[in-house]
Amino acid sequence: MSPLLLFSLLALLILCVLVFIIKGLFQNIALKALKENQKSFLELAEQSFKQLRNSSNEDLDSKKSAIEKQLTQLNQELNTLKASTTELKTNLSLSKETLNTLTRTTTDLHSVLADNQKRGQWGERQAEDLLRHFDFQEGINYDKQSTESGDRPDFTFHLPKGKRLNMDVKYPIRAFQSYLEAESKGEQEALLKQFTSDVKTHIKAIAKRNYINPSEGTLDYCLMFISNEGIYQVVSQQDELLDLAKNLNIVLCGPTSLFAILSLIRQSISSFQIEERAKVIQQDLCKFQSEWIKYKDKMASVETKIEQASKALEEAQGTRTRALEKPLQKILNHEFEDEAKVD
């Protein structure tokens, strides 16, 4: 082997050893740097994570508080909604019952209004309600017709001094209802004429009965009670009806005007009762005065007799006593003289 080749091999070997050594050194340096960088990264990452965790915890706490607050508010709103729903159900149930009752009442009312006899009974019931308001008693303040013959008035009021006031109850609802349901003005005018004609028939029918007979104790007029205020208002606007009733001495009245009439009747009865009681009191006062005069005369006579008896007593006590004492004194004097002689 030539020296040059040997030197080359040796140099190559040394170079390889140096490369290996340098590579190892670089690996150590790189590994150390990597470890330091990794440590720094971990520390930085840990610090950042802690900050992030703290921030997240604070944010979570804030969100949790907000969520709890919203949940509380939501629960309150749900409770309020539940209570409102319960109340609504109750109100709906009550409304349903009220509607059912109203439906039955409407059906009953329609049944009543469809029958002439029941309509009359309905009107009489309204009149009786007003009578009860003024404490009118049947058989005392008024009489009610018990038959359906129509020969007698529905009500007869007993007034002071034996007077009577008769009243019939009318409820001309059928023609009036048709008048209200009219769709055109012409139809309404025609139905109003029909309604007016029906009321005229009622007025004339009352006039033919013996409700007005002053010779038998009635007033010179009678009442026709229209038991619906709306119907009465329409009637009171028809001059021909008012004139006809006036000429026949029939007073048309609705619930409001009948209330005023009954009030006047009650006042007249009360005034008459007060007047009658005043007469009784006056009669009693006259009797008392007469008896008082007799009492005074009797007492004067007794007083005179007492005075005479007193004078007689004084005379007996005075003159008679002295007249008795004189003989007695003489007797006593004789006795004293006899005793003195004996001594």
C-alpha angles and dihedrals in degrees: 000000000000121000092240093057091046091051091049092051091048092049091049091050092050090048091052091049090050091048091050091047093047090046090052091048092049091047090051091047091046092046091049092047089047092051091048092047090046091050092048090047092049092048091047091044091048091049091047090047091051091050090046091047093049091047090047091048091051090046091046091049090050092047091044091053091047091047092048090049091049090046090051091049090045091051090050091049090047090051090048090048090048091051091046090048091050091048090046090051090049092048091047090051091049091045089051091050090046090048091049090049091047090049091051091045091049090049091049091046091049089050090050094047092048093061121068094211093048091048089055091049090049091054092046090052090055090050091050090051089057091046091053089051089062093042093246111169122212112241091023109049098015145002125224125211110253098189134062096224094106092222092112130050118261091239134016117193119208110223131187120286093027096295123145134205119201126208135185123199120224131181109182094181101142098066091037092053091050088050091053093048094052111127100199133045092239092052090047092053091049092049091046089057089050090049091049090050091052092051090048089054090054092049093049091046091055091047091056092057124083094253093121113055114133091182088066095046104270125128118255091257139039136208132250108197115204101198097206119072093207092053091046091052091055091046092049089056093058107088093194091059092048092048092048093049092047093051090050093046092244119141113212114212139173128201093282097047092043087055089057092046092050089048090056091047091051091049092049091050091049092047091048091049090050090049091049091048089049089053091050090048090049091051090049090050090052090050090048091050091050092048090045091055090049089048092051092048091049092047090049090052091048090047090053091050091047090052090050091048089048091052091047089049092049089049091050091047093045117030097023092046092051091046089055094043095057097062090041091053091050090051090051091048091053091051092052091049092051091050091051092053092050091052 
